[in-house]
């Protein structure tokens, strides 16, 4: 009898586990006005891309406004950041950015790729 109670407790505890990441707990950023590189996009790129896309790496650098703008206009940056985890070519490789960060980059493109 004790064995069944113990087993029931383990099963219930496993079903009650929740998979929540810190990113999913963050409040989405609300941007008023036009999205700009310096204010809105650079912090996203710095937090999610620079680890692999710094100067001197074998990958396209994404450290400056001109580099990020060029990557957006002349490569598949927008496609790759929108792919789901596990999809070949998905960026960043460590895992998909939260949708509000992706939306900010998409809105920056829509707003005309403003720098400041």
Buried (B, 14 or more C-beta within 10 A) or exposed (E): EEEEEEEEEEEEEEEEEEEEEEEEEEEEEEBEEEBBBEBBBBEBBEEBBBEBBEEEEEEBBBBEBEBBBBBBEEEEBBEBBBBEEEEEEBBBEEEBBBEBBBBBBBBBBEBEBBEE
